[in-house]
Amino acid sequence: MGGGGKGGGGGRADAASAAAAQTQAGISQQLFQEA
């Protein structure tokens, strides 16, 4: 889960991006399990 190269926003953008990635991963896992 790397890649903090977007802009120089620092920690906030990184944390938001990591949270979004984790949420997407969780949703994907749920969808796969239900399928």
CHARMM-style PDB file with segment names, atoms N, HN, CA, C and O in Angstrom:
ATOM      1  N   MET     1       0.832  -1.203   0.000  1.00  0.00      PROA
ATOM      2  CA  MET     1       0.000   0.000   0.000  1.00  0.00      PROA
ATOM      3  C   MET     1       0.859   1.243   0.000  1.00  0.00      PROA
ATOM      4  O   MET     1       0.723   2.069   0.902  1.00  0.00      PROA
ATOM      5  N   GLY     2       1.723   1.410  -0.952  1.00  0.00      PROA
ATOM      6  HN  GLY     2       1.834   0.738  -1.685  1.00  0.00      PROA
ATOM      7  CA  GLY     2       2.584   2.587  -0.959  1.00  0.00      PROA
ATOM      8  C   GLY     2       2.111   3.609  -1.956  1.00  0.00      PROA
ATOM      9  O   GLY     2       0.920   3.688  -2.259  1.00  0.00      PROA
ATOM     10  N   GLY     3       3.026   4.385  -2.463  1.00  0.00      PROA
ATOM     11  HN  GLY     3       3.993   4.321  -2.217  1.00  0.00      PROA
ATOM     12  CA  GLY     3       2.696   5.364  -3.498  1.00  0.00      PROA
ATOM     13  C   GLY     3       2.136   6.633  -2.933  1.00  0.00      PROA
ATOM     14  O   GLY     3       0.968   6.941  -3.169  1.00  0.00      PROA
ATOM     15  N   GLY     4       2.931   7.396  -2.185  1.00  0.00      PROA
ATOM     16  HN  GLY     4       3.880   7.146  -1.993  1.00  0.00      PROA
ATOM     17  CA  GLY     4       2.463   8.693  -1.709  1.00  0.00      PROA
ATOM     18  C   GLY     4       3.040   9.777  -2.577  1.00  0.00      PROA
ATOM     19  O   GLY     4       3.501  10.794  -2.059  1.00  0.00      PROA
ATOM     20  N   GLY     5       3.031   9.595  -3.875  1.00  0.00      PROA
ATOM     21  HN  GLY     5       2.656   8.768  -4.295  1.00  0.00      PROA
ATOM     22  CA  GLY     5       3.677  10.564  -4.761  1.00  0.00      PROA
ATOM     23  C   GLY     5       2.739  11.643  -5.251  1.00  0.00      PROA
ATOM     24  O   GLY     5       3.160  12.513  -6.014  1.00  0.00      PROA
ATOM     25  N   LYS     6       1.488  11.619  -4.842  1.00  0.00      PROA
ATOM     26  HN  LYS     6       1.147  10.912  -4.222  1.00  0.00      PROA
ATOM     27  CA  LYS     6       0.525  12.608  -5.355  1.00  0.00      PROA
ATOM     28  C   LYS     6       0.647  13.903  -4.571  1.00  0.00      PROA
ATOM     29  O   LYS     6       0.308  13.949  -3.388  1.00  0.00      PROA
ATOM     30  N   GLY     7       1.115  14.924  -5.203  1.00  0.00      PROA
ATOM     31  HN  GLY     7       1.391  14.886  -6.164  1.00  0.00      PROA
ATOM     32  CA  GLY     7       1.186  16.238  -4.564  1.00  0.00      PROA
ATOM     33  C   GLY     7       2.093  16.242  -3.355  1.00  0.00      PROA
ATOM     34  O   GLY     7       2.623  15.198  -2.977  1.00  0.00      PROA
ATOM     35  N   GLY     8       2.282  17.395  -2.743  1.00  0.00      PROA
ATOM     36  HN  GLY     8       1.852  18.244  -3.051  1.00  0.00      PROA
ATOM     37  CA  GLY     8       3.115  17.490  -1.552  1.00  0.00      PROA
ATOM     38  C   GLY     8       2.251  17.664  -0.328  1.00  0.00      PROA
ATOM     39  O   GLY     8       2.662  18.325   0.626  1.00  0.00      PROA
ATOM     40  N   GLY     9       1.077  17.094  -0.330  1.00  0.00      PROA
ATOM     41  HN  GLY     9       0.743  16.557  -1.105  1.00  0.00      PROA
ATOM     42  CA  GLY     9       0.138  17.302   0.774  1.00  0.00      PROA
ATOM     43  C   GLY     9       0.596  16.651   2.065  1.00  0.00      PROA
ATOM     44  O   GLY     9       0.176  17.067   3.146  1.00  0.00      PROA
ATOM     45  N   GLY    10       1.428  15.662   1.979  1.00  0.00      PROA
ATOM     46  HN  GLY    10       1.769  15.324   1.102  1.00  0.00      PROA
ATOM     47  CA  GLY    10       1.939  15.049   3.194  1.00  0.00      PROA
ATOM     48  C   GLY    10       0.976  14.041   3.797  1.00  0.00      PROA
ATOM     49  O   GLY    10       0.299  13.311   3.073  1.00  0.00      PROA
ATOM     50  N   GLY    11       0.915  14.000   5.128  1.00  0.00      PROA
ATOM     51  HN  GLY    11       1.465  14.593   5.716  1.00  0.00      PROA
ATOM     52  CA  GLY    11       0.222  12.929   5.843  1.00  0.00      PROA
ATOM     53  C   GLY    11      -1.255  12.845   5.567  1.00  0.00      PROA
ATOM     54  O   GLY    11      -1.808  11.748   5.495  1.00  0.00      PROA
ATOM     55  N   ARG    12      -1.912  13.985   5.408  1.00  0.00      PROA
ATOM     56  HN  ARG    12      -1.463  14.877   5.466  1.00  0.00      PROA
ATOM     57  CA  ARG    12      -3.381  13.922   5.296  1.00  0.00      PROA
ATOM     58  C   ARG    12      -3.790  13.192   4.027  1.00  0.00      PROA
ATOM     59  O   ARG    12      -4.616  12.280   4.080  1.00  0.00      PROA
ATOM     60  N   ALA    13      -3.241  13.568   2.915  1.00  0.00      PROA
ATOM     61  HN  ALA    13      -2.570  14.309   2.872  1.00  0.00      PROA
ATOM     62  CA  ALA    13      -3.606  12.914   1.654  1.00  0.00      PROA
ATOM     63  C   ALA    13      -3.244  11.429   1.722  1.00  0.00      PROA
ATOM     64  O   ALA    13      -3.980  10.575   1.226  1.00  0.00      PROA
ATOM     65  N   ASP    14      -2.110  11.137   2.336  1.00  0.00      PROA
ATOM     66  HN  ASP    14      -1.511  11.830   2.739  1.00  0.00      PROA
ATOM     67  CA  ASP    14      -1.679   9.739   2.434  1.00  0.00      PROA
ATOM     68  C   ASP    14      -2.668   8.930   3.262  1.00  0.00      PROA
ATOM     69  O   ASP    14      -3.054   7.825   2.880  1.00  0.00      PROA
ATOM     70  N   ALA    15      -3.071   9.482   4.388  1.00  0.00      PROA
ATOM     71  HN  ALA    15      -2.758  10.380   4.698  1.00  0.00      PROA
ATOM     72  CA  ALA    15      -3.990   8.765   5.272  1.00  0.00      PROA
ATOM     73  C   ALA    15      -5.334   8.565   4.578  1.00  0.00      PROA
ATOM     74  O   ALA    15      -5.919   7.484   4.653  1.00  0.00      PROA
ATOM     75  N   ALA    16      -5.817   9.587   3.913  1.00  0.00      PROA
ATOM     76  HN  ALA    16      -5.342  10.465   3.852  1.00  0.00      PROA
ATOM     77  CA  ALA    16      -7.108   9.486   3.224  1.00  0.00      PROA
ATOM     78  C   ALA    16      -7.018   8.432   2.133  1.00  0.00      PROA
ATOM     79  O   ALA    16      -7.930   7.621   1.973  1.00  0.00      PROA
ATOM     80  N   SER    17      -5.919   8.442   1.380  1.00  0.00      PROA
ATOM     81  HN  SER    17      -5.178   9.101   1.510  1.00  0.00      PROA
ATOM     82  CA  SER    17      -5.762   7.491   0.291  1.00  0.00      PROA
ATOM     83  C   SER    17      -5.658   6.086   0.823  1.00  0.00      PROA
ATOM     84  O   SER    17      -6.200   5.158   0.223  1.00  0.00      PROA
ATOM     85  N   ALA    18      -4.968   5.904   1.948  1.00  0.00      PROA
ATOM     86  HN  ALA    18      -4.528   6.658   2.436  1.00  0.00      PROA
ATOM     87  CA  ALA    18      -4.856   4.565   2.533  1.00  0.00      PROA
ATOM     88  C   ALA    18      -6.219   4.093   3.033  1.00  0.00      PROA
ATOM     89  O   ALA    18      -6.575   2.927   2.863  1.00  0.00      PROA
ATOM     90  N   ALA    19      -6.979   4.993   3.649  1.00  0.00      PROA
ATOM     91  HN  ALA    19      -6.690   5.941   3.788  1.00  0.00      PROA
ATOM     92  CA  ALA    19      -8.305   4.627   4.152  1.00  0.00      PROA
ATOM     93  C   ALA    19      -9.209   4.230   2.993  1.00  0.00      PROA
ATOM     94  O   ALA    19      -9.948   3.250   3.086  1.00  0.00      PROA
ATOM     95  N   ALA    20      -9.151   4.985   1.906  1.00  0.00      PROA
ATOM     96  HN  ALA    20      -8.551   5.781   1.830  1.00  0.00      PROA
ATOM     97  CA  ALA    20      -9.979   4.673   0.741  1.00  0.00      PROA
ATOM     98  C   ALA    20      -9.580   3.318   0.166  1.00  0.00      PROA
ATOM     99  O   ALA    20     -10.441   2.526  -0.217  1.00  0.00      PROA
ATOM    100  N   ALA    21      -8.296   3.054   0.106  1.00  0.00      PROA
ATOM    101  HN  ALA    21      -7.596   3.698   0.417  1.00  0.00      PROA
ATOM    102  CA  ALA    21      -7.828   1.773  -0.437  1.00  0.00      PROA
ATOM    103  C   ALA    21      -8.297   0.623   0.448  1.00  0.00      PROA
ATOM    104  O   ALA    21      -8.735  -0.412  -0.056  1.00  0.00      PROA
ATOM    105  N   GLN    22      -8.206   0.800   1.765  1.00  0.00      PROA
ATOM    106  HN  GLN    22      -7.850   1.640   2.175  1.00  0.00      PROA
ATOM    107  CA  GLN    22      -8.644  -0.262   2.673  1.00  0.00      PROA
ATOM    108  C   GLN    22     -10.142  -0.495   2.528  1.00  0.00      PROA
ATOM    109  O   GLN    22     -10.596  -1.639   2.519  1.00  0.00      PROA
ATOM    110  N   THR    23     -10.912   0.584   2.415  1.00  0.00      PROA
ATOM    111  HN  THR    23     -10.544   1.514   2.422  1.00  0.00      PROA
ATOM    112  CA  THR    23     -12.365   0.448   2.280  1.00  0.00      PROA
ATOM    113  C   THR    23     -12.695  -0.301   0.994  1.00  0.00      PROA
ATOM    114  O   THR    23     -13.525  -1.210   0.997  1.00  0.00      PROA
ATOM    115  N   GLN    24     -12.047   0.080  -0.105  1.00  0.00      PROA
ATOM    116  HN  GLN    24     -11.374   0.819  -0.107  1.00  0.00      PROA
ATOM    117  CA  GLN    24     -12.312  -0.590  -1.378  1.00  0.00      PROA
ATOM    118  C   GLN    24     -11.954  -2.068  -1.281  1.00  0.00      PROA
ATOM    119  O   GLN    24     -12.680  -2.923  -1.788  1.00  0.00      PROA
ATOM    120  N   ALA    25     -10.838  -2.364  -0.632  1.00  0.00      PROA
ATOM    121  HN  ALA    25     -10.248  -1.669  -0.221  1.00  0.00      PROA
ATOM    122  CA  ALA    25     -10.414  -3.761  -0.501  1.00  0.00      PROA
ATOM    123  C   ALA    25     -11.445  -4.540   0.304  1.00  0.00      PROA
ATOM    124  O   ALA    25     -11.770  -5.676  -0.042  1.00  0.00      PROA
ATOM    125  N   GLY    26     -11.961  -3.942   1.376  1.00  0.00      PROA
ATOM    126  HN  GLY    26     -11.697  -3.019   1.657  1.00  0.00      PROA
ATOM    127  CA  GLY    26     -12.953  -4.617   2.202  1.00  0.00      PROA
ATOM    128  C   GLY    26     -14.227  -4.880   1.422  1.00  0.00      PROA
ATOM    129  O   GLY    26     -14.809  -5.960   1.524  1.00  0.00      PROA
ATOM    130  N   ILE    27     -14.663  -3.903   0.645  1.00  0.00      PROA
ATOM    131  HN  ILE    27     -14.191  -3.026   0.562  1.00  0.00      PROA
ATOM    132  CA  ILE    27     -15.886  -4.070  -0.143  1.00  0.00      PROA
ATOM    133  C   ILE    27     -15.670  -5.169  -1.184  1.00  0.00      PROA
ATOM    134  O   ILE    27     -16.540  -6.014  -1.393  1.00  0.00      PROA
ATOM    135  N   SER    28     -14.514  -5.153  -1.828  1.00  0.00      PROA
ATOM    136  HN  SER    28     -13.807  -4.466  -1.658  1.00  0.00      PROA
ATOM    137  CA  SER    28     -14.228  -6.159  -2.841  1.00  0.00      PROA
ATOM    138  C   SER    28     -14.256  -7.550  -2.225  1.00  0.00      PROA
ATOM    139  O   SER    28     -14.801  -8.482  -2.818  1.00  0.00      PROA
ATOM    140  N   GLN    29     -13.670  -7.697  -1.035  1.00  0.00      PROA
ATOM    141  HN  GLN    29     -13.228  -6.940  -0.553  1.00  0.00      PROA
ATOM    142  CA  GLN    29     -13.657  -9.007  -0.387  1.00  0.00      PROA
ATOM    143  C   GLN    29     -15.079  -9.463  -0.092  1.00  0.00      PROA
ATOM    144  O   GLN    29     -15.412 -10.631  -0.295  1.00  0.00      PROA
ATOM    145  N   GLN    30     -15.914  -8.555   0.383  1.00  0.00      PROA
ATOM    146  HN  GLN    30     -15.643  -7.607   0.548  1.00  0.00      PROA
ATOM    147  CA  GLN    30     -17.297  -8.924   0.695  1.00  0.00      PROA
ATOM    148  C   GLN    30     -18.019  -9.363  -0.572  1.00  0.00      PROA
ATOM    149  O   GLN    30     -18.742 -10.359  -0.567  1.00  0.00      PROA
ATOM    150  N   LEU    31     -17.822  -8.624  -1.651  1.00  0.00      PROA
ATOM    151  HN  LEU    31     -17.234  -7.815  -1.655  1.00  0.00      PROA
ATOM    152  CA  LEU    31     -18.496  -8.968  -2.899  1.00  0.00      PROA
ATOM    153  C   LEU    31     -18.029 -10.336  -3.381  1.00  0.00      PROA
ATOM    154  O   LEU    31     -18.834 -11.141  -3.849  1.00  0.00      PROA
ATOM    155  N   PHE    32     -16.742 -10.598  -3.268  1.00  0.00      PROA
ATOM    156  HN  PHE    32     -16.088  -9.944  -2.888  1.00  0.00      PROA
ATOM    157  CA  PHE    32     -16.215 -11.882  -3.729  1.00  0.00      PROA
ATOM    158  C   PHE    32     -16.775 -13.016  -2.885  1.00  0.00      PROA
ATOM    159  O   PHE    32     -17.093 -14.085  -3.404  1.00  0.00      PROA
ATOM    160  N   GLN    33     -16.893 -12.784  -1.595  1.00  0.00      PROA
ATOM    161  HN  GLN    33     -16.634 -11.916  -1.173  1.00  0.00      PROA
ATOM    162  CA  GLN    33     -17.397 -13.839  -0.713  1.00  0.00      PROA
ATOM    163  C   GLN    33     -18.869 -14.120  -1.011  1.00  0.00      PROA
ATOM    164  O   GLN    33     -19.305 -15.270  -0.955  1.00  0.00      PROA
ATOM    165  N   GLU    34     -19.624 -13.088  -1.323  1.00  0.00      PROA
ATOM    166  HN  GLU    34     -19.269 -12.154  -1.368  1.00  0.00      PROA
ATOM    167  CA  GLU    34     -21.057 -13.287  -1.583  1.00  0.00      PROA
ATOM    168  C   GLU    34     -21.284 -13.941  -2.936  1.00  0.00      PROA
ATOM    169  O   GLU    34     -22.266 -14.658  -3.127  1.00  0.00      PROA
ATOM    170  N   ALA    35     -20.381 -13.697  -3.871  1.00  0.00      PROA
ATOM    171  HN  ALA    35     -19.583 -13.115  -3.716  1.00  0.00      PROA
ATOM    172  CA  ALA    35     -20.581 -14.191  -5.234  1.00  0.00      PROA
ATOM    173  C   ALA    35     -20.614 -15.714  -5.275  1.00  0.00      PROA
ATOM    174  OT1 ALA    35     -20.774 -16.299  -6.347  1.00  0.00      PROA
TER     175      ALA     35
END
